[in-house]
């Protein structure tokens, strides 16, 4: 069985998601709300691919 390659866009989405999750506690409170929305959007994007 062939292993599927990840698309460049999917890889970038995963990298962005990891950045947000790794640096969550360093963000100021007002930015955490924005980051939370970004995390949810990235998770949905990754799940749908």
mmCIF entry with sequence, helices, sheets and N, C-alpha, C, O atoms, coordinates in Angstrom:
data_MODEL
# 
_entry.id   MODEL 
# 
_entity.id                         1 
_entity.type                       polymer 
_entity.pdbx_number_of_molecules   1 
# 
_entity_poly.entity_id                      1 
_entity_poly.type                           'polypeptide(L)' 
_entity_poly.nstd_linkage                   no 
_entity_poly.nstd_monomer                   no 
_entity_poly.pdbx_seq_one_letter_code       
;(UNK)(UNK)(UNK)(UNK)(UNK)(UNK)(UNK)(UNK)(UNK)(UNK)(UNK)(UNK)(UNK)(UNK)(UNK)(UNK)
(UNK)(UNK)(UNK)(UNK)(UNK)(UNK)(UNK)(UNK)(UNK)(UNK)(UNK)(UNK)(UNK)(UNK)(UNK)(UNK)
(UNK)(UNK)(UNK)(UNK)(UNK)(UNK)(UNK)(UNK)(UNK)(UNK)(UNK)(UNK)(UNK)(UNK)(UNK)(UNK)
(UNK)
;
_entity_poly.pdbx_seq_one_letter_code_can   XXXXXXXXXXXXXXXXXXXXXXXXXXXXXXXXXXXXXXXXXXXXXXXXX 
_entity_poly.pdbx_strand_id                 A 
# 
loop_
_entity_poly_seq.entity_id 
_entity_poly_seq.num 
_entity_poly_seq.mon_id 
_entity_poly_seq.hetero 
1 1  UNK n 
1 2  UNK n 
1 3  UNK n 
1 4  UNK n 
1 5  UNK n 
1 6  UNK n 
1 7  UNK n 
1 8  UNK n 
1 9  UNK n 
1 10 UNK n 
1 11 UNK n 
1 12 UNK n 
1 13 UNK n 
1 14 UNK n 
1 15 UNK n 
1 16 UNK n 
1 17 UNK n 
1 18 UNK n 
1 19 UNK n 
1 20 UNK n 
1 21 UNK n 
1 22 UNK n 
1 23 UNK n 
1 24 UNK n 
1 25 UNK n 
1 26 UNK n 
1 27 UNK n 
1 28 UNK n 
1 29 UNK n 
1 30 UNK n 
1 31 UNK n 
1 32 UNK n 
1 33 UNK n 
1 34 UNK n 
1 35 UNK n 
1 36 UNK n 
1 37 UNK n 
1 38 UNK n 
1 39 UNK n 
1 40 UNK n 
1 41 UNK n 
1 42 UNK n 
1 43 UNK n 
1 44 UNK n 
1 45 UNK n 
1 46 UNK n 
1 47 UNK n 
1 48 UNK n 
1 49 UNK n 
# 
_struct_asym.id          A 
_struct_asym.entity_id   1 
# 
loop_
_struct_conf.conf_type_id 
_struct_conf.id 
_struct_conf.pdbx_PDB_helix_id 
_struct_conf.beg_label_comp_id 
_struct_conf.beg_label_asym_id 
_struct_conf.beg_label_seq_id 
_struct_conf.pdbx_beg_PDB_ins_code 
_struct_conf.end_label_comp_id 
_struct_conf.end_label_asym_id 
_struct_conf.end_label_seq_id 
_struct_conf.pdbx_end_PDB_ins_code 
_struct_conf.beg_auth_comp_id 
_struct_conf.beg_auth_asym_id 
_struct_conf.beg_auth_seq_id 
_struct_conf.end_auth_comp_id 
_struct_conf.end_auth_asym_id 
_struct_conf.end_auth_seq_id 
_struct_conf.pdbx_PDB_helix_class 
_struct_conf.details 
_struct_conf.pdbx_PDB_helix_length 
HELX_P HELX_P1 AA1 UNK A 8  ? UNK A 22 ? UNK A 8  UNK A 22 1 ? 15 
HELX_P HELX_P2 AA2 UNK A 24 ? UNK A 26 ? UNK A 24 UNK A 26 5 ? 3  
HELX_P HELX_P3 AA3 UNK A 29 ? UNK A 48 ? UNK A 29 UNK A 48 1 ? 20 
# 
_struct_conf_type.id          HELX_P 
_struct_conf_type.criteria    ? 
_struct_conf_type.reference   ? 
# 
loop_
_atom_site.group_PDB 
_atom_site.id 
_atom_site.type_symbol 
_atom_site.label_atom_id 
_atom_site.label_alt_id 
_atom_site.label_comp_id 
_atom_site.label_asym_id 
_atom_site.label_entity_id 
_atom_site.label_seq_id 
_atom_site.pdbx_PDB_ins_code 
_atom_site.Cartn_x 
_atom_site.Cartn_y 
_atom_site.Cartn_z 
_atom_site.occupancy 
_atom_site.B_iso_or_equiv 
_atom_site.pdbx_formal_charge 
_atom_site.auth_seq_id 
_atom_site.auth_comp_id 
_atom_site.auth_asym_id 
_atom_site.auth_atom_id 
_atom_site.pdbx_PDB_model_num 
ATOM 1   N N  . UNK A 1 1  ? 0.832   -1.176 0.000  1.00 0.00 ? 1  UNK A N  1 
ATOM 2   C CA . UNK A 1 1  ? 0.000   0.000  0.000  1.00 0.00 ? 1  UNK A CA 1 
ATOM 3   C C  . UNK A 1 1  ? 0.880   1.244  0.000  1.00 0.00 ? 1  UNK A C  1 
ATOM 4   O O  . UNK A 1 1  ? 1.825   1.341  0.783  1.00 0.00 ? 1  UNK A O  1 
ATOM 5   N N  . UNK A 1 2  ? 0.573   2.179  -0.865 1.00 0.00 ? 2  UNK A N  1 
ATOM 6   C CA . UNK A 1 2  ? 1.355   3.404  -0.972 1.00 0.00 ? 2  UNK A CA 1 
ATOM 7   C C  . UNK A 1 2  ? 1.022   4.354  0.162  1.00 0.00 ? 2  UNK A C  1 
ATOM 8   O O  . UNK A 1 2  ? -0.134  4.495  0.560  1.00 0.00 ? 2  UNK A O  1 
ATOM 9   N N  . UNK A 1 3  ? 2.045   4.993  0.666  1.00 0.00 ? 3  UNK A N  1 
ATOM 10  C CA . UNK A 1 3  ? 1.836   6.007  1.686  1.00 0.00 ? 3  UNK A CA 1 
ATOM 11  C C  . UNK A 1 3  ? 1.550   7.327  0.984  1.00 0.00 ? 3  UNK A C  1 
ATOM 12  O O  . UNK A 1 3  ? 2.320   7.768  0.131  1.00 0.00 ? 3  UNK A O  1 
ATOM 13  N N  . UNK A 1 4  ? 0.430   7.955  1.353  1.00 0.00 ? 4  UNK A N  1 
ATOM 14  C CA . UNK A 1 4  ? 0.071   9.223  0.715  1.00 0.00 ? 4  UNK A CA 1 
ATOM 15  C C  . UNK A 1 4  ? 0.970   10.335 1.213  1.00 0.00 ? 4  UNK A C  1 
ATOM 16  O O  . UNK A 1 4  ? 1.266   10.428 2.404  1.00 0.00 ? 4  UNK A O  1 
ATOM 17  N N  . UNK A 1 5  ? 1.394   11.162 0.307  1.00 0.00 ? 5  UNK A N  1 
ATOM 18  C CA . UNK A 1 5  ? 2.162   12.342 0.686  1.00 0.00 ? 5  UNK A CA 1 
ATOM 19  C C  . UNK A 1 5  ? 1.209   13.421 1.153  1.00 0.00 ? 5  UNK A C  1 
ATOM 20  O O  . UNK A 1 5  ? 0.106   13.575 0.628  1.00 0.00 ? 5  UNK A O  1 
ATOM 21  N N  . UNK A 1 6  ? 1.652   14.156 2.138  1.00 0.00 ? 6  UNK A N  1 
ATOM 22  C CA . UNK A 1 6  ? 0.837   15.272 2.607  1.00 0.00 ? 6  UNK A CA 1 
ATOM 23  C C  . UNK A 1 6  ? 1.027   16.436 1.655  1.00 0.00 ? 6  UNK A C  1 
ATOM 24  O O  . UNK A 1 6  ? 2.135   16.705 1.190  1.00 0.00 ? 6  UNK A O  1 
ATOM 25  N N  . UNK A 1 7  ? -0.049  17.109 1.378  1.00 0.00 ? 7  UNK A N  1 
ATOM 26  C CA . UNK A 1 7  ? 0.052   18.278 0.524  1.00 0.00 ? 7  UNK A CA 1 
ATOM 27  C C  . UNK A 1 7  ? 0.774   19.380 1.289  1.00 0.00 ? 7  UNK A C  1 
ATOM 28  O O  . UNK A 1 7  ? 0.813   19.382 2.520  1.00 0.00 ? 7  UNK A O  1 
ATOM 29  N N  . UNK A 1 8  ? 1.331   20.294 0.552  1.00 0.00 ? 8  UNK A N  1 
ATOM 30  C CA . UNK A 1 8  ? 2.058   21.404 1.163  1.00 0.00 ? 8  UNK A CA 1 
ATOM 31  C C  . UNK A 1 8  ? 1.131   22.217 2.064  1.00 0.00 ? 8  UNK A C  1 
ATOM 32  O O  . UNK A 1 8  ? 1.523   22.643 3.150  1.00 0.00 ? 8  UNK A O  1 
ATOM 33  N N  . UNK A 1 9  ? -0.092  22.424 1.607  1.00 0.00 ? 9  UNK A N  1 
ATOM 34  C CA . UNK A 1 9  ? -1.064  23.200 2.382  1.00 0.00 ? 9  UNK A CA 1 
ATOM 35  C C  . UNK A 1 9  ? -1.407  22.498 3.702  1.00 0.00 ? 9  UNK A C  1 
ATOM 36  O O  . UNK A 1 9  ? -1.514  23.148 4.742  1.00 0.00 ? 9  UNK A O  1 
ATOM 37  N N  . UNK A 1 10 ? -1.579  21.180 3.660  1.00 0.00 ? 10 UNK A N  1 
ATOM 38  C CA . UNK A 1 10 ? -1.888  20.420 4.861  1.00 0.00 ? 10 UNK A CA 1 
ATOM 39  C C  . UNK A 1 10 ? -0.717  20.471 5.838  1.00 0.00 ? 10 UNK A C  1 
ATOM 40  O O  . UNK A 1 10 ? -0.915  20.629 7.043  1.00 0.00 ? 10 UNK A O  1 
ATOM 41  N N  . UNK A 1 11 ? 0.489   20.338 5.324  1.00 0.00 ? 11 UNK A N  1 
ATOM 42  C CA . UNK A 1 11 ? 1.681   20.394 6.172  1.00 0.00 ? 11 UNK A CA 1 
ATOM 43  C C  . UNK A 1 11 ? 1.793   21.759 6.843  1.00 0.00 ? 11 UNK A C  1 
ATOM 44  O O  . UNK A 1 11 ? 2.124   21.839 8.026  1.00 0.00 ? 11 UNK A O  1 
ATOM 45  N N  . UNK A 1 12 ? 1.522   22.831 6.103  1.00 0.00 ? 12 UNK A N  1 
ATOM 46  C CA . UNK A 1 12 ? 1.574   24.173 6.677  1.00 0.00 ? 12 UNK A CA 1 
ATOM 47  C C  . UNK A 1 12 ? 0.508   24.343 7.748  1.00 0.00 ? 12 UNK A C  1 
ATOM 48  O O  . UNK A 1 12 ? 0.757   24.979 8.773  1.00 0.00 ? 12 UNK A O  1 
ATOM 49  N N  . UNK A 1 13 ? -0.662  23.789 7.528  1.00 0.00 ? 13 UNK A N  1 
ATOM 50  C CA . UNK A 1 13 ? -1.741  23.863 8.520  1.00 0.00 ? 13 UNK A CA 1 
ATOM 51  C C  . UNK A 1 13 ? -1.348  23.141 9.805  1.00 0.00 ? 13 UNK A C  1 
ATOM 52  O O  . UNK A 1 13 ? -1.598  23.633 10.905 1.00 0.00 ? 13 UNK A O  1 
ATOM 53  N N  . UNK A 1 14 ? -0.734  21.978 9.656  1.00 0.00 ? 14 UNK A N  1 
ATOM 54  C CA . UNK A 1 14 ? -0.285  21.229 10.830 1.00 0.00 ? 14 UNK A CA 1 
ATOM 55  C C  . UNK A 1 14 ? 0.799   21.987 11.580 1.00 0.00 ? 14 UNK A C  1 
ATOM 56  O O  . UNK A 1 14 ? 0.806   22.003 12.811 1.00 0.00 ? 14 UNK A O  1 
ATOM 57  N N  . UNK A 1 15 ? 1.713   22.615 10.852 1.00 0.00 ? 15 UNK A N  1 
ATOM 58  C CA . UNK A 1 15 ? 2.771   23.404 11.486 1.00 0.00 ? 15 UNK A CA 1 
ATOM 59  C C  . UNK A 1 15 ? 2.190   24.595 12.244 1.00 0.00 ? 15 UNK A C  1 
ATOM 60  O O  . UNK A 1 15 ? 2.621   24.902 13.356 1.00 0.00 ? 15 UNK A O  1 
ATOM 61  N N  . UNK A 1 16 ? 1.215   25.262 11.637 1.00 0.00 ? 16 UNK A N  1 
ATOM 62  C CA . UNK A 1 16 ? 0.562   26.393 12.296 1.00 0.00 ? 16 UNK A CA 1 
ATOM 63  C C  . UNK A 1 16 ? -0.153  25.942 13.565 1.00 0.00 ? 16 UNK A C  1 
ATOM 64  O O  . UNK A 1 16 ? -0.076  26.607 14.598 1.00 0.00 ? 16 UNK A O  1 
ATOM 65  N N  . UNK A 1 17 ? -0.842  24.818 13.483 1.00 0.00 ? 17 UNK A N  1 
ATOM 66  C CA . UNK A 1 17 ? -1.560  24.294 14.639 1.00 0.00 ? 17 UNK A CA 1 
ATOM 67  C C  . UNK A 1 17 ? -0.584  23.967 15.769 1.00 0.00 ? 17 UNK A C  1 
ATOM 68  O O  . UNK A 1 17 ? -0.852  24.280 16.929 1.00 0.00 ? 17 UNK A O  1 
ATOM 69  N N  . UNK A 1 18 ? 0.529   23.349 15.443 1.00 0.00 ? 18 UNK A N  1 
ATOM 70  C CA . UNK A 1 18 ? 1.529   23.024 16.461 1.00 0.00 ? 18 UNK A CA 1 
ATOM 71  C C  . UNK A 1 18 ? 2.089   24.287 17.107 1.00 0.00 ? 18 UNK A C  1 
ATOM 72  O O  . UNK A 1 18 ? 2.325   24.310 18.315 1.00 0.00 ? 18 UNK A O  1 
ATOM 73  N N  . UNK A 1 19 ? 2.302   25.329 16.321 1.00 0.00 ? 19 UNK A N  1 
ATOM 74  C CA . UNK A 1 19 ? 2.784   26.600 16.863 1.00 0.00 ? 19 UNK A CA 1 
ATOM 75  C C  . UNK A 1 19 ? 1.811   27.138 17.900 1.00 0.00 ? 19 UNK A C  1 
ATOM 76  O O  . UNK A 1 19 ? 2.215   27.511 19.002 1.00 0.00 ? 19 UNK A O  1 
ATOM 77  N N  . UNK A 1 20 ? 0.522   27.180 17.548 1.00 0.00 ? 20 UNK A N  1 
ATOM 78  C CA . UNK A 1 20 ? -0.485  27.699 18.476 1.00 0.00 ? 20 UNK A CA 1 
ATOM 79  C C  . UNK A 1 20 ? -0.548  26.863 19.749 1.00 0.00 ? 20 UNK A C  1 
ATOM 80  O O  . UNK A 1 20 ? -0.624  27.413 20.848 1.00 0.00 ? 20 UNK A O  1 
ATOM 81  N N  . UNK A 1 21 ? -0.517  25.550 19.612 1.00 0.00 ? 21 UNK A N  1 
ATOM 82  C CA . UNK A 1 21 ? -0.631  24.685 20.782 1.00 0.00 ? 21 UNK A CA 1 
ATOM 83  C C  . UNK A 1 21 ? 0.606   24.753 21.675 1.00 0.00 ? 21 UNK A C  1 
ATOM 84  O O  . UNK A 1 21 ? 0.488   24.714 22.900 1.00 0.00 ? 21 UNK A O  1 
ATOM 85  N N  . UNK A 1 22 ? 1.785   24.854 21.074 1.00 0.00 ? 22 UNK A N  1 
ATOM 86  C CA . UNK A 1 22 ? 3.016   24.915 21.858 1.00 0.00 ? 22 UNK A CA 1 
ATOM 87  C C  . UNK A 1 22 ? 3.163   26.239 22.604 1.00 0.00 ? 22 UNK A C  1 
ATOM 88  O O  . UNK A 1 22 ? 3.747   26.274 23.687 1.00 0.00 ? 22 UNK A O  1 
ATOM 89  N N  . UNK A 1 23 ? 2.646   27.319 22.042 1.00 0.00 ? 23 UNK A N  1 
ATOM 90  C CA . UNK A 1 23 ? 2.843   28.645 22.619 1.00 0.00 ? 23 UNK A CA 1 
ATOM 91  C C  . UNK A 1 23 ? 1.597   29.211 23.277 1.00 0.00 ? 23 UNK A C  1 
ATOM 92  O O  . UNK A 1 23 ? 1.534   30.408 23.554 1.00 0.00 ? 23 UNK A O  1 
ATOM 93  N N  . UNK A 1 24 ? 0.610   28.371 23.531 1.00 0.00 ? 24 UNK A N  1 
ATOM 94  C CA . UNK A 1 24 ? -0.684  28.824 24.047 1.00 0.00 ? 24 UNK A CA 1 
ATOM 95  C C  . UNK A 1 24 ? -0.542  29.672 25.312 1.00 0.00 ? 24 UNK A C  1 
ATOM 96  O O  . UNK A 1 24 ? -1.140  30.745 25.399 1.00 0.00 ? 24 UNK A O  1 
ATOM 97  N N  . UNK A 1 25 ? 0.234   29.215 26.285 1.00 0.00 ? 25 UNK A N  1 
ATOM 98  C CA . UNK A 1 25 ? 0.330   29.913 27.570 1.00 0.00 ? 25 UNK A CA 1 
ATOM 99  C C  . UNK A 1 25 ? 1.128   31.204 27.485 1.00 0.00 ? 25 UNK A C  1 
ATOM 100 O O  . UNK A 1 25 ? 1.031   32.040 28.383 1.00 0.00 ? 25 UNK A O  1 
ATOM 101 N N  . UNK A 1 26 ? 1.895   31.383 26.458 1.00 0.00 ? 26 UNK A N  1 
ATOM 102 C CA . UNK A 1 26 ? 2.698   32.595 26.292 1.00 0.00 ? 26 UNK A CA 1 
ATOM 103 C C  . UNK A 1 26 ? 1.882   33.748 25.720 1.00 0.00 ? 26 UNK A C  1 
ATOM 104 O O  . UNK A 1 26 ? 2.285   34.907 25.820 1.00 0.00 ? 26 UNK A O  1 
ATOM 105 N N  . UNK A 1 27 ? 0.734   33.430 25.120 1.00 0.00 ? 27 UNK A N  1 
ATOM 106 C CA . UNK A 1 27 ? -0.085  34.471 24.495 1.00 0.00 ? 27 UNK A CA 1 
ATOM 107 C C  . UNK A 1 27 ? -0.801  35.298 25.555 1.00 0.00 ? 27 UNK A C  1 
ATOM 108 O O  . UNK A 1 27 ? -1.222  34.759 26.578 1.00 0.00 ? 27 UNK A O  1 
ATOM 109 N N  . UNK A 1 28 ? -0.944  36.607 25.321 1.00 0.00 ? 28 UNK A N  1 
ATOM 110 C CA . UNK A 1 28 ? -1.793  37.415 26.210 1.00 0.00 ? 28 UNK A CA 1 
ATOM 111 C C  . UNK A 1 28 ? -3.249  36.951 26.086 1.00 0.00 ? 28 UNK A C  1 
ATOM 112 O O  . UNK A 1 28 ? -3.627  36.334 25.090 1.00 0.00 ? 28 UNK A O  1 
ATOM 113 N N  . UNK A 1 29 ? -4.050  37.249 27.095 1.00 0.00 ? 29 UNK A N  1 
ATOM 114 C CA . UNK A 1 29 ? -5.443  36.767 27.131 1.00 0.00 ? 29 UNK A CA 1 
ATOM 115 C C  . UNK A 1 29 ? -6.246  37.168 25.907 1.00 0.00 ? 29 UNK A C  1 
ATOM 116 O O  . UNK A 1 29 ? -6.995  36.352 25.370 1.00 0.00 ? 29 UNK A O  1 
ATOM 117 N N  . UNK A 1 30 ? -6.107  38.409 25.453 1.00 0.00 ? 30 UNK A N  1 
ATOM 118 C CA . UNK A 1 30 ? -6.905  38.838 24.304 1.00 0.00 ? 30 UNK A CA 1 
ATOM 119 C C  . UNK A 1 30 ? -6.505  38.090 23.030 1.00 0.00 ? 30 UNK A C  1 
ATOM 120 O O  . UNK A 1 30 ? -7.331  37.892 22.139 1.00 0.00 ? 30 UNK A O  1 
ATOM 121 N N  . UNK A 1 31 ? -5.249  37.678 22.945 1.00 0.00 ? 31 UNK A N  1 
ATOM 122 C CA . UNK A 1 31 ? -4.814  36.935 21.766 1.00 0.00 ? 31 UNK A CA 1 
ATOM 123 C C  . UNK A 1 31 ? -5.214  35.468 21.854 1.00 0.00 ? 31 UNK A C  1 
ATOM 124 O O  . UNK A 1 31 ? -5.343  34.796 20.830 1.00 0.00 ? 31 UNK A O  1 
ATOM 125 N N  . UNK A 1 32 ? -5.412  34.964 23.079 1.00 0.00 ? 32 UNK A N  1 
ATOM 126 C CA . UNK A 1 32 ? -5.827  33.566 23.230 1.00 0.00 ? 32 UNK A CA 1 
ATOM 127 C C  . UNK A 1 32 ? -7.184  33.322 22.586 1.00 0.00 ? 32 UNK A C  1 
ATOM 128 O O  . UNK A 1 32 ? -7.422  32.243 22.043 1.00 0.00 ? 32 UNK A O  1 
ATOM 129 N N  . UNK A 1 33 ? -8.082  34.310 22.639 1.00 0.00 ? 33 UNK A N  1 
ATOM 130 C CA . UNK A 1 33 ? -9.391  34.156 22.002 1.00 0.00 ? 33 UNK A CA 1 
ATOM 131 C C  . UNK A 1 33 ? -9.249  34.023 20.488 1.00 0.00 ? 33 UNK A C  1 
ATOM 132 O O  . UNK A 1 33 ? -9.920  33.203 19.862 1.00 0.00 ? 33 UNK A O  1 
ATOM 133 N N  . UNK A 1 34 ? -8.379  34.827 19.915 1.00 0.00 ? 34 UNK A N  1 
ATOM 134 C CA . UNK A 1 34 ? -8.127  34.754 18.473 1.00 0.00 ? 34 UNK A CA 1 
ATOM 135 C C  . UNK A 1 34 ? -7.463  33.423 18.137 1.00 0.00 ? 34 UNK A C  1 
ATOM 136 O O  . UNK A 1 34 ? -7.828  32.766 17.162 1.00 0.00 ? 34 UNK A O  1 
ATOM 137 N N  . UNK A 1 35 ? -6.487  33.033 18.951 1.00 0.00 ? 35 UNK A N  1 
ATOM 138 C CA . UNK A 1 35 ? -5.770  31.782 18.722 1.00 0.00 ? 35 UNK A CA 1 
ATOM 139 C C  . UNK A 1 35 ? -6.713  30.588 18.825 1.00 0.00 ? 35 UNK A C  1 
ATOM 140 O O  . UNK A 1 35 ? -6.579  29.623 18.072 1.00 0.00 ? 35 UNK A O  1 
ATOM 141 N N  . UNK A 1 36 ? -7.664  30.649 19.750 1.00 0.00 ? 36 UNK A N  1 
ATOM 142 C CA . UNK A 1 36 ? -8.626  29.555 19.907 1.00 0.00 ? 36 UNK A CA 1 
ATOM 143 C C  . UNK A 1 36 ? -9.437  29.360 18.631 1.00 0.00 ? 36 UNK A C  1 
ATOM 144 O O  . UNK A 1 36 ? -9.671  28.229 18.205 1.00 0.00 ? 36 UNK A O  1 
ATOM 145 N N  . UNK A 1 37 ? -9.862  30.461 18.028 1.00 0.00 ? 37 UNK A N  1 
ATOM 146 C CA . UNK A 1 37 ? -10.615 30.382 16.771 1.00 0.00 ? 37 UNK A CA 1 
ATOM 147 C C  . UNK A 1 37 ? -9.740  29.814 15.655 1.00 0.00 ? 37 UNK A C  1 
ATOM 148 O O  . UNK A 1 37 ? -10.198 29.006 14.847 1.00 0.00 ? 37 UNK A O  1 
ATOM 149 N N  . UNK A 1 38 ? -8.483  30.242 15.618 1.00 0.00 ? 38 UNK A N  1 
ATOM 150 C CA . UNK A 1 38 ? -7.552  29.732 14.603 1.00 0.00 ? 38 UNK A CA 1 
ATOM 151 C C  . UNK A 1 38 ? -7.319  28.234 14.789 1.00 0.00 ? 38 UNK A C  1 
ATOM 152 O O  . UNK A 1 38 ? -7.282  27.480 13.816 1.00 0.00 ? 38 UNK A O  1 
ATOM 153 N N  . UNK A 1 39 ? -7.164  27.811 16.040 1.00 0.00 ? 39 UNK A N  1 
ATOM 154 C CA . UNK A 1 39 ? -6.945  26.391 16.330 1.00 0.00 ? 39 UNK A CA 1 
ATOM 155 C C  . UNK A 1 39 ? -8.132  25.566 15.846 1.00 0.00 ? 39 UNK A C  1 
ATOM 156 O O  . UNK A 1 39 ? -7.952  24.529 15.207 1.00 0.00 ? 39 UNK A O  1 
ATOM 157 N N  . UNK A 1 40 ? -9.343  26.024 16.149 1.00 0.00 ? 40 UNK A N  1 
ATOM 158 C CA . UNK A 1 40 ? -10.540 25.296 15.716 1.00 0.00 ? 40 UNK A CA 1 
ATOM 159 C C  . UNK A 1 40 ? -10.623 25.222 14.195 1.00 0.00 ? 40 UNK A C  1 
ATOM 160 O O  . UNK A 1 40 ? -10.969 24.180 13.637 1.00 0.00 ? 40 UNK A O  1 
ATOM 161 N N  . UNK A 1 41 ? -10.306 26.326 13.528 1.00 0.00 ? 41 UNK A N  1 
ATOM 162 C CA . UNK A 1 41 ? -10.353 26.347 12.064 1.00 0.00 ? 41 UNK A CA 1 
ATOM 163 C C  . UNK A 1 41 ? -9.307  25.403 11.472 1.00 0.00 ? 41 UNK A C  1 
ATOM 164 O O  . UNK A 1 41 ? -9.589  24.680 10.516 1.00 0.00 ? 41 UNK A O  1 
ATOM 165 N N  . UNK A 1 42 ? -8.110  25.410 12.038 1.00 0.00 ? 42 UNK A N  1 
ATOM 166 C CA . UNK A 1 42 ? -7.046  24.539 11.533 1.00 0.00 ? 42 UNK A CA 1 
ATOM 167 C C  . UNK A 1 42 ? -7.376  23.067 11.776 1.00 0.00 ? 42 UNK A C  1 
ATOM 168 O O  . UNK A 1 42 ? -7.126  22.225 10.914 1.00 0.00 ? 42 UNK A O  1 
ATOM 169 N N  . UNK A 1 43 ? -7.937  22.754 12.950 1.00 0.00 ? 43 UNK A N  1 
ATOM 170 C CA . UNK A 1 43 ? -8.318  21.369 13.232 1.00 0.00 ? 43 UNK A CA 1 
ATOM 171 C C  . UNK A 1 43 ? -9.358  20.878 12.230 1.00 0.00 ? 43 UNK A C  1 
ATOM 172 O O  . UNK A 1 43 ? -9.265  19.755 11.734 1.00 0.00 ? 43 UNK A O  1 
ATOM 173 N N  . UNK A 1 44 ? -10.342 21.714 11.935 1.00 0.00 ? 44 UNK A N  1 
ATOM 174 C CA . UNK A 1 44 ? -11.364 21.332 10.955 1.00 0.00 ? 44 UNK A CA 1 
ATOM 175 C C  . UNK A 1 44 ? -10.759 21.149 9.572  1.00 0.00 ? 44 UNK A C  1 
ATOM 176 O O  . UNK A 1 44 ? -11.122 20.221 8.849  1.00 0.00 ? 44 UNK A O  1 
ATOM 177 N N  . UNK A 1 45 ? -9.844  22.026 9.206  1.00 0.00 ? 45 UNK A N  1 
ATOM 178 C CA . UNK A 1 45 ? -9.198  21.945 7.893  1.00 0.00 ? 45 UNK A CA 1 
ATOM 179 C C  . UNK A 1 45 ? -8.406  20.646 7.763  1.00 0.00 ? 45 UNK A C  1 
ATOM 180 O O  . UNK A 1 45 ? -8.447  19.986 6.725  1.00 0.00 ? 45 UNK A O  1 
ATOM 181 N N  . UNK A 1 46 ? -7.683  20.285 8.831  1.00 0.00 ? 46 UNK A N  1 
ATOM 182 C CA . UNK A 1 46 ? -6.876  19.068 8.811  1.00 0.00 ? 46 UNK A CA 1 
ATOM 183 C C  . UNK A 1 46 ? -7.776  17.830 8.774  1.00 0.00 ? 46 UNK A C  1 
ATOM 184 O O  . UNK A 1 46 ? -7.489  16.877 8.050  1.00 0.00 ? 46 UNK A O  1 
ATOM 185 N N  . UNK A 1 47 ? -8.859  17.844 9.550  1.00 0.00 ? 47 UNK A N  1 
ATOM 186 C CA . UNK A 1 47 ? -9.780  16.701 9.577  1.00 0.00 ? 47 UNK A CA 1 
ATOM 187 C C  . UNK A 1 47 ? -10.431 16.470 8.221  1.00 0.00 ? 47 UNK A C  1 
ATOM 188 O O  . UNK A 1 47 ? -10.664 15.326 7.832  1.00 0.00 ? 47 UNK A O  1 
ATOM 189 N N  . UNK A 1 48 ? -10.722 17.538 7.505  1.00 0.00 ? 48 UNK A N  1 
ATOM 190 C CA . UNK A 1 48 ? -11.418 17.416 6.222  1.00 0.00 ? 48 UNK A CA 1 
ATOM 191 C C  . UNK A 1 48 ? -10.501 17.010 5.081  1.00 0.00 ? 48 UNK A C  1 
ATOM 192 O O  . UNK A 1 48 ? -10.987 16.709 3.990  1.00 0.00 ? 48 UNK A O  1 
ATOM 193 N N  . UNK A 1 49 ? -9.214  16.993 5.293  1.00 0.00 ? 49 UNK A N  1 
ATOM 194 C CA . UNK A 1 49 ? -8.285  16.578 4.230  1.00 0.00 ? 49 UNK A CA 1 
ATOM 195 C C  . UNK A 1 49 ? -7.930  15.141 4.344  1.00 0.00 ? 49 UNK A C  1 
ATOM 196 O O  . UNK A 1 49 ? -7.160  14.628 3.532  1.00 0.00 ? 49 UNK A O  1 
# 
